[in-house]
Amino acid sequence: MRNTLFFLTVFAAALAKADAASEIKVDLKLDYADFVSGERIRGVVDIANSSPEKISVGYSNSEDVFFVEVYRAGDMKQLSRVYRRDFVSRFRVDSGEGQKLETFLGDHYALREPSRYLAKPVLVHGGVRYEGTLRAFDVVEGVKISGAMQMFANRRALQREFALCYWSRNHSEHLFLTARDTGSSSKRWETRDLGAMLRLEKPSISILPTGEVVVLHRLNQDQFVRSEFWSLPDALEFRVREAVLDPATAGTARVRELYKSGGVKPKSNPWWKFW
């Protein structure tokens, strides 16, 4: 009889714990399945609170904690954090409410090594750990296209190596710019997604004496994208991204519009040919 009561008590406690866990949901959705080495790896944390209590993270009077655990998929080894900062901005979620928050996994873990990783969001509330589903993502090197080296007149021991590479994203090929310092520094800068590209011709990268870095790549049959960065010894900042017409095809597009407005059917030549 005592054994029966003991097992019933344990079973009831397990059910109560499961019911409590189901009242708070935490989830993580990453922007992409693949990230080029050096990207910040953005994700959105989704917290739903169906419990009668308020969730509060990041405030001085709160004991609730949120973090994301990351594992290497091959051996399920948990990665150690290399940067100690908050995973998300501080937040409160009242009973019956939910909230979405932005997080960047590359701001907390060393995720430049190409591999497959698993990320799991964790919320600790009232001494209970609430876990989300493991989310898999890959860190890849990308396919290198070209590169350039920047020298600094006022810091001769420093060189900055730029590389252009591409990778498939959202059903199209995207161009990425990577940068790392050599010589007196070994800093690796954030990898930038420069947008979709059409691989009809090789993208170009130019480094001006004044510190501007300009990348030009083809967006579609009639347009290029010009991306400009400001590169100084202690900074690498994005300045502007703009679409510019291809001078070789802009005239063709204009003539086609004239044909259309005049009711005359244009010749069906391939787009790359004039007339």
Buried (B, 14 or more C-beta within 10 A) or exposed (E): EEEEEEEEEEEEEEEEEEEBBEBBBBBBEBBBEBBBBBBBBBBBBBBBBEBEBBBBBBEEEBEBEBBBBBBBBEEEEEBEBEEEEEBBEEBBBEEEEEBEBEBBBBBBBEBBEEBBBBBBBBBBBEEEEBEBEBBEBBBBBBEEBEEBEBEBEEBEEBBBBBBBBBBEBEEEBBBBBBBBBEBEBEEBBEBBBBBBBBEEEEBBBEBEEEBEBBBBBBBBBBBBBBBBBBBEBEEBEBEEBEEEEBEEBEEBBEEEEEEEEEEEEBEEEEEEEEE
